[in-house]
Amino acid sequence: MLGSSATLFAETETTSEEDPLARSILAKTDEIRFPSEGFQVDIDIASSSPDGDTEKRKYRILSKGNENTVVMILEPASERGQIMLMKGRDLWVFMPNVSQPIRLGLAQRLTGQVANGDLARVYLMSRCPPRILRTEKLQGEDQTVLELQAVDRGVTYHRVLLWVNKSNHWPRKAEFYSLSNRLMKTCLYENYQIMAGRKRPTRLVMVDGLKPGDRSVLEYDDMKLRDLPDKVFSKDYLKKLQ
């Protein structure tokens, strides 16, 4: 079911060579997070900080592959009708009272700790070749730690570290870094439940890298497989969804 994109960080440590084992692990992890077929899911997001009120928002995602996603705002009611469309590297927002769509960046903040790309780009294996860094324990279980290094700017984050359970390929934790190698946020994958035919994380906790008290909790619900024709992911069709 779960937000940046100078020299590249640690150039001497990265490699352009293909790592088949790392790609296999990441592919299995992506299949656990979201179906490979077309699907729909609702996401409730609660963002909070120690000195502020909790902001609650609700979205509906329609996705097909990793290049076609529609993000619809369901709540608050004052923003209902706003729709984001991702096609490949391009992301637009359509407003009910604005004739032309507005171009957005995947790394732009959507709400709280959540970037546009966190909802629009559902799979991690996208222009970020993975490699295995190490094995370590997390909550008493062996994890494979993958590093995903961006090869261009058409991604949400420049670098991602991902902790994957060695026994079942469940994602457990991720760290997201900016181009300057600043830790932007940490994400925990929790509350595995059956959705769309298999166990998936239904709760993501995103914590700010500089202000740990600032966080967003994403709750995934009502995931279902859908036959989504290509026309759904077109500017003309979005008018029917508003």
C-alpha positions as CSV (number, residue, x, y, z in Angstrom):
1,M,0.0,0.0,0.0
2,L,3.7,3.1,1.1
3,G,7.0,12.2,-0.1
4,S,14.9,16.1,-2.4
5,S,15.0,14.0,-5.2
6,A,26.5,19.0,-5.9
7,T,27.9,15.7,-6.4
8,L,26.3,12.3,-5.9
9,F,26.5,11.0,-2.4
10,A,29.2,8.4,-1.8
11,E,30.1,8.0,-5.5
12,T,33.0,5.7,-4.5
13,E,30.7,3.4,-2.6
14,T,28.1,2.9,-5.3
15,T,28.3,0.8,-8.4
16,S,26.5,0.8,-11.7
17,E,26.7,-2.9,-12.0
18,E,23.5,-4.9,-11.9
19,D,22.8,-6.8,-8.6
20,P,20.4,-9.6,-9.6
21,L,19.9,-10.7,-5.9
22,A,19.1,-7.2,-4.7
23,R,16.6,-6.7,-7.6
24,S,14.9,-10.0,-6.8
25,I,14.5,-9.1,-3.1
26,L,13.2,-5.6,-4.0
27,A,10.8,-7.0,-6.6
28,K,9.3,-9.4,-4.0
29,T,9.1,-6.6,-1.5
30,D,7.2,-4.3,-3.9
31,E,4.8,-7.2,-4.6
32,I,4.0,-7.4,-0.9
33,R,3.5,-3.6,-0.6
34,F,1.1,-3.3,-3.5
35,P,-0.4,-5.6,-6.2
36,S,1.3,-5.8,-9.6
37,E,-2.1,-5.5,-11.2
38,G,-4.3,-2.5,-11.4
39,F,-5.8,-1.7,-8.0
40,Q,-7.6,0.9,-5.8
41,V,-7.0,1.7,-2.2
42,D,-8.1,4.4,0.3
43,I,-5.5,6.1,2.6
44,D,-6.2,8.0,5.8
45,I,-3.3,10.3,6.8
46,A,-3.0,11.8,10.3
47,S,-0.1,14.3,10.6
48,S,0.9,15.7,13.9
49,S,3.6,17.7,15.8
50,P,4.2,18.2,19.5
51,D,3.1,21.8,19.4
52,G,0.3,21.6,16.9
53,D,-3.1,20.0,16.1
54,T,-3.5,16.8,14.2
55,E,-4.3,17.3,10.5
56,K,-6.4,14.5,9.0
57,R,-6.8,13.9,5.3
58,K,-8.1,11.0,3.1
59,Y,-7.1,10.0,-0.4
60,R,-8.1,7.4,-3.0
61,I,-5.4,5.9,-5.2
62,L,-6.0,4.2,-8.6
63,S,-2.8,2.7,-9.9
64,K,-1.6,0.5,-12.7
65,G,2.0,-0.4,-12.9
66,N,4.6,2.2,-11.7
67,E,4.0,4.8,-14.4
68,N,0.2,5.4,-14.0
69,T,-1.4,6.7,-10.9
70,V,-4.4,8.8,-10.0
71,V,-4.6,10.4,-6.5
72,M,-8.0,11.8,-5.5
73,I,-8.6,13.9,-2.4
74,L,-11.7,12.7,-0.5
75,E,-11.2,14.7,2.7
76,P,-11.3,17.5,3.7
77,A,-14.5,18.3,1.9
78,S,-13.2,21.8,0.9
79,E,-10.6,20.1,-1.3
80,R,-12.6,17.3,-2.7
81,G,-12.4,17.2,-6.5
82,Q,-8.7,17.9,-6.6
83,I,-6.9,15.1,-8.5
84,M,-3.3,14.3,-9.1
85,L,-2.2,12.4,-12.2
86,M,1.2,10.7,-12.6
87,K,2.3,9.6,-16.0
88,G,5.9,8.3,-16.1
89,R,8.0,11.2,-14.8
90,D,5.2,13.8,-15.0
91,L,2.8,14.8,-12.2
92,W,0.0,17.2,-12.5
93,V,-2.8,18.4,-10.2
94,F,-6.3,19.2,-11.6
95,M,-8.4,21.7,-9.7
96,P,-12.2,21.9,-10.1
97,N,-12.2,25.7,-10.8
98,V,-8.9,25.9,-12.8
99,S,-9.0,25.2,-16.5
100,Q,-5.4,24.0,-16.9
101,P,-3.6,21.4,-14.8
102,I,-0.7,22.5,-12.6
103,R,2.7,20.8,-12.9
104,L,4.0,19.3,-9.6
105,G,7.2,17.7,-8.4
106,L,7.3,14.2,-6.9
107,A,9.4,15.4,-4.0
108,Q,7.1,18.3,-3.1
109,R,5.4,17.9,0.3
110,L,1.7,16.8,0.1
111,T,0.8,16.8,3.7
112,G,2.8,16.4,6.9
113,Q,5.8,14.1,6.2
114,V,4.2,12.7,3.0
115,A,5.5,13.8,-0.4
116,N,3.6,13.7,-3.6
117,G,5.7,10.8,-4.8
118,D,4.9,8.7,-1.7
119,L,1.4,8.3,-3.0
120,A,1.8,8.7,-6.7
121,R,4.9,6.4,-7.2
122,V,3.8,3.1,-5.5
123,Y,6.8,0.9,-6.2
124,L,10.3,1.4,-5.0
125,M,11.9,-0.2,-8.0
126,S,11.9,2.8,-10.3
127,R,15.1,4.3,-11.6
128,C,16.8,3.4,-8.3
129,P,19.0,0.3,-8.9
130,P,19.2,-1.6,-5.6
131,R,22.3,-3.2,-4.0
132,I,22.7,-5.1,-0.8
133,L,24.6,-3.2,1.9
134,R,24.6,-5.6,4.9
135,T,22.5,-7.9,7.1
136,E,21.5,-6.9,10.5
137,K,18.8,-7.6,13.2
138,L,15.7,-5.4,13.7
139,Q,13.3,-6.3,16.4
140,G,15.1,-9.6,16.8
141,E,14.7,-10.7,13.2
142,D,17.4,-10.9,10.4
143,Q,17.0,-8.1,7.8
144,T,18.6,-7.5,4.5
145,V,19.5,-3.8,4.2
146,L,19.2,-2.6,0.6
147,E,20.4,0.7,-0.8
148,L,18.6,2.4,-3.7
149,Q,20.6,5.1,-5.4
150,A,18.9,7.4,-7.9
151,V,20.3,7.4,-11.4
152,D,18.5,10.6,-12.3
153,R,16.3,13.3,-10.8
154,G,13.0,11.8,-11.9
155,V,12.5,10.2,-8.5
156,T,11.1,11.3,-5.1
157,Y,14.3,10.6,-3.1
158,H,17.9,10.6,-4.1
159,R,18.8,7.6,-1.8
160,V,16.8,5.1,0.2
161,L,17.9,2.5,2.7
162,L,15.3,-0.3,3.1
163,W,15.2,-3.0,5.7
164,V,13.7,-6.3,4.3
165,N,12.9,-9.3,6.5
166,K,15.1,-12.1,5.2
167,S,12.6,-14.9,5.8
168,N,9.5,-13.4,4.1
169,H,10.6,-10.2,2.2
170,W,8.3,-8.0,4.3
171,P,9.5,-4.4,4.3
172,R,10.1,-3.3,7.9
173,K,11.8,0.1,7.8
174,A,13.1,2.7,5.3
175,E,15.2,5.8,5.5
176,F,14.9,8.5,2.8
177,Y,17.7,10.9,2.0
178,S,18.0,14.1,0.0
179,L,20.6,14.9,-2.7
180,S,22.8,16.4,0.0
181,N,22.5,13.1,2.0
182,R,20.3,14.6,4.7
183,L,18.0,12.1,6.4
184,M,14.6,13.5,5.4
185,K,12.4,10.9,7.2
186,T,12.2,7.3,8.5
187,C,9.3,5.1,7.6
188,L,8.1,2.0,9.6
189,Y,5.9,-0.6,7.9
190,E,3.4,-2.0,10.4
191,N,0.1,-3.9,11.0
192,Y,0.3,-6.5,8.3
193,Q,-3.2,-7.6,7.3
194,I,-4.8,-9.5,4.3
195,M,-5.6,-7.0,1.5
196,A,-6.2,-7.9,-2.1
197,G,-5.3,-11.5,-1.5
198,R,-2.1,-11.3,0.6
199,K,-0.6,-9.9,3.8
200,R,0.5,-6.3,3.3
201,P,1.5,-3.5,5.6
202,T,-1.6,-1.4,6.3
203,R,0.0,1.2,8.6
204,L,3.0,3.4,7.7
205,V,4.6,5.7,10.3
206,M,6.7,8.5,8.7
207,V,8.9,10.4,11.1
208,D,10.7,13.7,10.3
209,G,14.5,13.2,10.1
210,L,15.2,16.5,11.9
211,K,12.1,16.8,14.1
212,P,11.3,13.3,15.4
213,G,8.2,14.7,17.0
214,D,6.7,15.5,13.6
215,R,5.1,12.5,12.1
216,S,2.4,11.2,9.7
217,V,0.6,8.0,10.1
218,L,-0.9,6.4,6.9
219,E,-3.7,3.8,7.3
220,Y,-4.5,1.8,4.1
221,D,-8.0,0.3,3.8
222,D,-10.4,-1.3,1.3
223,M,-7.7,-2.3,-1.2
224,K,-9.2,-4.1,-4.2
225,L,-7.9,-5.2,-7.6
226,R,-9.4,-3.3,-10.5
227,D,-9.3,-3.6,-14.3
228,L,-8.1,0.0,-15.0
229,P,-8.0,0.8,-18.8
230,D,-5.3,3.2,-19.9
231,K,-7.9,5.9,-20.6
232,V,-8.4,6.3,-16.8
233,F,-4.9,7.8,-16.6
234,S,-5.6,10.6,-19.1
235,K,-6.3,14.3,-18.6
236,D,-9.6,14.1,-20.4
237,Y,-10.9,11.2,-18.2
238,L,-10.1,13.0,-14.9
239,K,-13.0,15.4,-15.6
240,K,-15.3,12.4,-15.1
241,L,-13.8,11.7,-11.7
242,Q,-14.1,15.2,-10.3
